[in-house]
Amino acid sequence: MANDWFETVAIAQKRAKRRLPRSVYGALIAGAEAGVSMNDNLTAFDQIGIRPVTAGQSAKREMATSVMDQPMSMPVMISPTGVQAVHPDGEVAVARASAARGIPMGLSSFASKPMDQVIEGNPQTFFQIYWAGDKDSMLGRIERARAAGAVGLILTLDWSFSHGRDWGSPAIPESIDFKTALQHAPDVATRPLWLRDWLKSGAIPQLGVPNFSPDGSSVPGFFEAYGTWMGTPPPTWDDVAWLREAWGGPFMVKGIGRADEARRAVEAGATAISVSNHGGNNLDSTPAPIRVLPEIVAEVGDEIEVLLDGGIRRGSDVVKALALGARAVMIGRAYLWGLAANGQAGVENVLDILRGGIDSTMLGLGKAGIDELTPDDVVLPAGFSPKPKNP
C-alpha cells in the first residue's frame, strides 16, 4: 500500500515505535549504561562535513562492490542481530529483502529462524558466531553453517558481558508462556496491528535460538545460549586463528576498535574486519566506529577488507565511511525498524533509501564511482579522531 512507504530511516523508526509494543521497541533502542557510545555513533556522522562540487558531475554513479568475494549492488550489508521478533517473518523477511536488493546478509547465531530457511532466502548469507562453549560445539555450529550453504563466517568479539548493557531496555522473559503472555497483555493490547500480524502467522514470538545448537537436534532458549556464551573464557588471538583455519573460507572479525587489534586480526588470517562497538551496546564511552576508522585503515587498509558497523542512518553516512577508507558498511537498527514497520517490504524500503542517499551524495561530490571517494571529500573537525599512523 502507498501509505506503508516511508521516505527516511527516521520515519521508519517512528512507524516502528507506533507499531511495536513498548517493551519490544525499548529493546531496539537500548544502549549500554548512559547510552554515550550509542548516541556518539550517530552524532559523530553529523560532525563530518562534505565538500561538494558545483559543475561537471557524472551523469551516472557506480556503487557496486564486493565483500569477502561476494558481489553486492551497493556498499551496504546486513549486520547480524539476534531474535528478530519485531515481525513474524523475522530473519527470513530480511534475507529475502536483502537478496532482492542484491546485498549480502549476516545471520546471527542467536537468530529466531533456522539457518537453512534464511540461506534459502538469501544465498549470500554469512553466519555469525560467538566464542561460546567448547571447541567441539563451535566446530559443530560452523559445520552446520557450511552444510546449509553459508558463504562466510563472522566472529563477533565486541562484547564484555557488562551488566550495565541495555540502558533503558525492558526485562527480557526467559520464555513466552501463558503467565508471561498475561503479564505483557496490556502492553501488547495497545498495538493491535502487531498482534494481528502474529495471530495471522499462527505463532507467538519465541526466544529460542535454533542456530546455536551444534548439531541442530535442539532449540536452546535465549538465556541458555547466553549463559553458555557468558560462561566461556574469552578467546585468545591464537583461538581466533584456530577458528579461522577450521572454517577455511571467508572470515570476518567483528568488533575491532583499535589499530593494534586490527593488526592482530590480519595476523590471525582474517579476510575482513568490522570496525564496531556493538551498536553502543557493550562498553559505554567507547568512541563511535567512524572516529577510529581512519586510524585502522591507515594500519591495515591495504592488507584486509575494512568495514564499518554503527550509526548508519543515511546514504550520506555510507559515503562518509567510504571516503575515510571503509570498503562497505553494515546496518543493524535501520533495517530492524523497516522490518517492524512493514516486514520484507519495509526492509527493502530502508535499503532503497540508503541507495538513493548514496547516489545523491555521490552526485553532489562529482563522483562516478565509489572507488573515487577519498578523505579529501569530507571535512573532519579538530580532534575528531586519533591521528592515523603512517602505513
SULCOR-V553073 format. One record per residue. N is the residue number from 1. RES is the residue in one small letter. D_CENTER is the distance of its C-alpha to the mean C-alpha in Angstrom with 1 decimal. Layout:
n=N res=RES d_center=D_CENTER
n=N res=RES d_center=D_CENTER
This chain:
n=1 res=m d_center=27.7
n=2 res=a d_center=27.9
n=3 res=n d_center=27.3
n=4 res=d d_center=23.9
n=5 res=w d_center=22.6
n=6 res=f d_center=21.0
n=7 res=e d_center=21.1
n=8 res=t d_center=18.4
n=9 res=v d_center=15.0
n=10 res=a d_center=17.2
n=11 res=i d_center=19.4
n=12 res=a d_center=16.7
n=13 res=q d_center=16.0
n=14 res=k d_center=19.8
n=15 res=r d_center=20.2
n=16 res=a d_center=17.7
n=17 res=k d_center=19.6
n=18 res=r d_center=22.9
n=19 res=r d_center=21.9
n=20 res=l d_center=20.3
n=21 res=p d_center=22.5
n=22 res=r d_center=22.3
n=23 res=s d_center=21.1
n=24 res=v d_center=18.1
n=25 res=y d_center=17.2
n=26 res=g d_center=17.8
n=27 res=a d_center=15.2
n=28 res=l d_center=12.5
n=29 res=i d_center=13.9
n=30 res=a d_center=15.1
n=31 res=g d_center=14.7
n=32 res=a d_center=16.7
n=33 res=e d_center=20.4
n=34 res=a d_center=21.4
n=35 res=g d_center=18.0
n=36 res=v d_center=19.0
n=37 res=s d_center=15.8
n=38 res=m d_center=13.7
n=39 res=n d_center=16.3
n=40 res=d d_center=16.7
n=41 res=n d_center=13.2
n=42 res=l d_center=14.6
n=43 res=t d_center=18.2
n=44 res=a d_center=17.9
n=45 res=f d_center=17.0
n=46 res=d d_center=20.0
n=47 res=q d_center=22.2
n=48 res=i d_center=21.8
n=49 res=g d_center=24.5
n=50 res=i d_center=24.8
n=51 res=r d_center=28.1
n=52 res=p d_center=29.1
n=53 res=v d_center=32.1
n=54 res=t d_center=34.7
n=55 res=a d_center=36.1
n=56 res=g d_center=35.7
n=57 res=q d_center=32.2
n=58 res=s d_center=31.2
n=59 res=a d_center=31.7
n=60 res=k d_center=28.7
n=61 res=r d_center=25.3
n=62 res=e d_center=23.5
n=63 res=m d_center=19.8
n=64 res=a d_center=19.3
n=65 res=t d_center=18.1
n=66 res=s d_center=16.9
n=67 res=v d_center=14.4
n=68 res=m d_center=16.0
n=69 res=d d_center=18.7
n=70 res=q d_center=16.8
n=71 res=p d_center=18.0
n=72 res=m d_center=15.8
n=73 res=s d_center=17.4
n=74 res=m d_center=15.5
n=75 res=p d_center=13.3
n=76 res=v d_center=10.0
n=77 res=m d_center=7.7
n=78 res=i d_center=5.4
n=79 res=s d_center=2.3
n=80 res=p d_center=4.8
n=81 res=t d_center=6.1
n=82 res=g d_center=9.9
n=83 res=v d_center=12.9
n=84 res=q d_center=12.3
n=85 res=a d_center=15.9
n=86 res=v d_center=15.6
n=87 res=h d_center=17.2
n=88 res=p d_center=19.5
n=89 res=d d_center=17.9
n=90 res=g d_center=14.4
n=91 res=e d_center=12.3
n=92 res=v d_center=15.4
n=93 res=a d_center=15.3
n=94 res=v d_center=11.8
n=95 res=a d_center=13.0
n=96 res=r d_center=16.2
n=97 res=a d_center=14.8
n=98 res=s d_center=12.6
n=99 res=a d_center=15.8
n=100 res=a d_center=18.0
n=101 res=r d_center=16.4
n=102 res=g d_center=16.4
n=103 res=i d_center=12.9
n=104 res=p d_center=11.3
n=105 res=m d_center=8.9
n=106 res=g d_center=7.3
n=107 res=l d_center=9.3
n=108 res=s d_center=9.4
n=109 res=s d_center=13.0
n=110 res=f d_center=13.1
n=111 res=a d_center=12.5
n=112 res=s d_center=15.6
n=113 res=k d_center=16.5
n=114 res=p d_center=18.2
n=115 res=m d_center=16.7
n=116 res=d d_center=19.8
n=117 res=q d_center=19.2
n=118 res=v d_center=15.7
n=119 res=i d_center=16.7
n=120 res=e d_center=19.8
n=121 res=g d_center=17.7
n=122 res=n d_center=15.8
n=123 res=p d_center=17.6
n=124 res=q d_center=15.0
n=125 res=t d_center=12.8
n=126 res=f d_center=11.6
n=127 res=f d_center=12.2
n=128 res=q d_center=10.5
n=129 res=i d_center=13.3
n=130 res=y d_center=14.4
n=131 res=w d_center=17.8
n=132 res=a d_center=19.6
n=133 res=g d_center=23.1
n=134 res=d d_center=25.6
n=135 res=k d_center=25.3
n=136 res=d d_center=26.8
n=137 res=s d_center=24.3
n=138 res=m d_center=21.4
n=139 res=l d_center=23.5
n=140 res=g d_center=23.8
n=141 res=r d_center=20.1
n=142 res=i d_center=19.6
n=143 res=e d_center=22.8
n=144 res=r d_center=21.7
n=145 res=a d_center=18.6
n=146 res=r d_center=21.0
n=147 res=a d_center=23.4
n=148 res=a d_center=21.0
n=149 res=g d_center=20.2
n=150 res=a d_center=16.7
n=151 res=v d_center=16.8
n=152 res=g d_center=15.2
n=153 res=l d_center=13.9
n=154 res=i d_center=11.0
n=155 res=l d_center=12.6
n=156 res=t d_center=10.8
n=157 res=l d_center=13.5
n=158 res=d d_center=12.4
n=159 res=w d_center=14.3
n=160 res=s d_center=17.9
n=161 res=f d_center=18.7
n=162 res=s d_center=19.8
n=163 res=h d_center=21.7
n=164 res=g d_center=21.0
n=165 res=r d_center=17.3
n=166 res=d d_center=16.5
n=167 res=w d_center=19.1
n=168 res=g d_center=20.4
n=169 res=s d_center=18.7
n=170 res=p d_center=21.2
n=171 res=a d_center=22.5
n=172 res=i d_center=20.8
n=173 res=p d_center=23.6
n=174 res=e d_center=24.1
n=175 res=s d_center=24.8
n=176 res=i d_center=25.7
n=177 res=d d_center=29.5
n=178 res=f d_center=32.3
n=179 res=k d_center=32.7
n=180 res=t d_center=29.0
n=181 res=a d_center=29.1
n=182 res=l d_center=32.3
n=183 res=q d_center=30.9
n=184 res=h d_center=28.0
n=185 res=a d_center=30.3
n=186 res=p d_center=31.2
n=187 res=d d_center=27.6
n=188 res=v d_center=26.8
n=189 res=a d_center=30.1
n=190 res=t d_center=29.1
n=191 res=r d_center=26.4
n=192 res=p d_center=28.5
n=193 res=l d_center=26.3
n=194 res=w d_center=23.4
n=195 res=l d_center=26.1
n=196 res=r d_center=27.7
n=197 res=d d_center=24.7
n=198 res=w d_center=24.5
n=199 res=l d_center=28.3
n=200 res=k d_center=28.3
n=201 res=s d_center=25.9
n=202 res=g d_center=28.4
n=203 res=a d_center=26.0
n=204 res=i d_center=24.8
n=205 res=p d_center=21.3
n=206 res=q d_center=21.2
n=207 res=l d_center=19.5
n=208 res=g d_center=20.2
n=209 res=v d_center=17.7
n=210 res=p d_center=19.4
n=211 res=n d_center=17.4
n=212 res=f d_center=18.3
n=213 res=s d_center=21.9
n=214 res=p d_center=23.2
n=215 res=d d_center=25.6
n=216 res=g d_center=24.3
n=217 res=s d_center=27.5
n=218 res=s d_center=26.1
n=219 res=v d_center=23.2
n=220 res=p d_center=22.7
n=221 res=g d_center=22.0
n=222 res=f d_center=18.9
n=223 res=f d_center=21.2
n=224 res=e d_center=23.0
n=225 res=a d_center=19.9
n=226 res=y d_center=18.7
n=227 res=g d_center=22.3
n=228 res=t d_center=22.4
n=229 res=w d_center=19.3
n=230 res=m d_center=20.8
n=231 res=g d_center=24.2
n=232 res=t d_center=23.3
n=233 res=p d_center=24.4
n=234 res=p d_center=21.7
n=235 res=p d_center=21.7
n=236 res=t d_center=23.7
n=237 res=w d_center=23.0
n=238 res=d d_center=25.6
n=239 res=d d_center=23.5
n=240 res=v d_center=20.5
n=241 res=a d_center=23.0
n=242 res=w d_center=24.4
n=243 res=l d_center=21.2
n=244 res=r d_center=20.5
n=245 res=e d_center=24.2
n=246 res=a d_center=24.0
n=247 res=w d_center=21.2
n=248 res=g d_center=23.0
n=249 res=g d_center=20.5
n=250 res=p d_center=17.5
n=251 res=f d_center=15.7
n=252 res=m d_center=12.8
n=253 res=v d_center=13.0
n=254 res=k d_center=9.8
n=255 res=g d_center=11.0
n=256 res=i d_center=13.9
n=257 res=g d_center=15.6
n=258 res=r d_center=19.1
n=259 res=a d_center=21.1
n=260 res=d d_center=23.1
n=261 res=e d_center=20.1
n=262 res=a d_center=18.9
n=263 res=r d_center=22.4
n=264 res=r d_center=22.3
n=265 res=a d_center=19.3
n=266 res=v d_center=21.4
n=267 res=e d_center=24.4
n=268 res=a d_center=22.6
n=269 res=g d_center=22.1
n=270 res=a d_center=18.4
n=271 res=t d_center=17.7
n=272 res=a d_center=14.7
n=273 res=i d_center=12.9
n=274 res=s d_center=9.8
n=275 res=v d_center=11.2
n=276 res=s d_center=9.3
n=277 res=n d_center=10.9
n=278 res=h d_center=8.4
n=279 res=g d_center=8.2
n=280 res=g d_center=12.0
n=281 res=n d_center=12.3
n=282 res=n d_center=14.1
n=283 res=l d_center=17.2
n=284 res=d d_center=18.2
n=285 res=s d_center=19.8
n=286 res=t d_center=17.5
n=287 res=p d_center=17.3
n=288 res=a d_center=14.5
n=289 res=p d_center=12.9
n=290 res=i d_center=14.7
n=291 res=r d_center=17.9
n=292 res=v d_center=17.8
n=293 res=l d_center=16.5
n=294 res=p d_center=20.2
n=295 res=e d_center=21.5
n=296 res=i d_center=19.2
n=297 res=v d_center=19.8
n=298 res=a d_center=23.5
n=299 res=e d_center=23.5
n=300 res=v d_center=21.8
n=301 res=g d_center=20.7
n=302 res=d d_center=23.7
n=303 res=e d_center=22.9
n=304 res=i d_center=19.3
n=305 res=e d_center=16.4
n=306 res=v d_center=14.4
n=307 res=l d_center=10.9
n=308 res=l d_center=9.5
n=309 res=d d_center=6.3
n=310 res=g d_center=7.6
n=311 res=g d_center=10.0
n=312 res=i d_center=9.8
n=313 res=r d_center=12.1
n=314 res=r d_center=14.7
n=315 res=g d_center=15.6
n=316 res=s d_center=17.7
n=317 res=d d_center=14.7
n=318 res=v d_center=13.6
n=319 res=v d_center=17.2
n=320 res=k d_center=17.7
n=321 res=a d_center=15.0
n=322 res=l d_center=16.7
n=323 res=a d_center=20.1
n=324 res=l d_center=19.4
n=325 res=g d_center=18.6
n=326 res=a d_center=15.0
n=327 res=r d_center=15.1
n=328 res=a d_center=11.9
n=329 res=v d_center=8.7
n=330 res=m d_center=5.0
n=331 res=i d_center=4.4
n=332 res=g d_center=3.8
n=333 res=r d_center=7.5
n=334 res=a d_center=9.0
n=335 res=y d_center=8.8
n=336 res=l d_center=9.6
n=337 res=w d_center=12.6
n=338 res=g d_center=13.6
n=339 res=l d_center=13.6
n=340 res=a d_center=15.7
n=341 res=a d_center=17.9
n=342 res=n d_center=18.8
n=343 res=g d_center=17.2
n=344 res=q d_center=16.6
n=345 res=a d_center=18.4
n=346 res=g d_center=16.4
n=347 res=v d_center=13.1
n=348 res=e d_center=15.5
n=349 res=n d_center=16.8
n=350 res=v d_center=13.6
n=351 res=l d_center=13.2
n=352 res=d d_center=16.9
n=353 res=i d_center=16.8
n=354 res=l d_center=14.5
n=355 res=r d_center=16.8
n=356 res=g d_center=19.8
n=357 res=g d_center=18.8
n=358 res=i d_center=18.3
n=359 res=d d_center=21.6
n=360 res=s d_center=23.5
n=361 res=t d_center=22.4
n=362 res=m d_center=23.5
n=363 res=l d_center=26.7
n=364 res=g d_center=27.4
n=365 res=l d_center=27.0
n=366 res=g d_center=29.2
n=367 res=k d_center=26.8
n=368 res=a d_center=27.4
n=369 res=g d_center=24.3
n=370 res=i d_center=21.1
n=371 res=d d_center=22.9
n=372 res=e d_center=25.4
n=373 res=l d_center=23.2
n=374 res=t d_center=24.3
n=375 res=p d_center=24.3
n=376 res=d d_center=27.5
n=377 res=d d_center=25.7
n=378 res=v d_center=24.3
n=379 res=v d_center=26.1
n=380 res=l d_center=24.9
n=381 res=p d_center=26.9
n=382 res=a d_center=28.9
n=383 res=g d_center=27.2
n=384 res=f d_center=23.7
n=385 res=s d_center=22.5
n=386 res=p d_center=24.4
n=387 res=k d_center=26.7
n=388 res=p d_center=25.4
n=389 res=k d_center=27.6
n=390 res=n d_center=29.6
n=391 res=p d_center=28.3
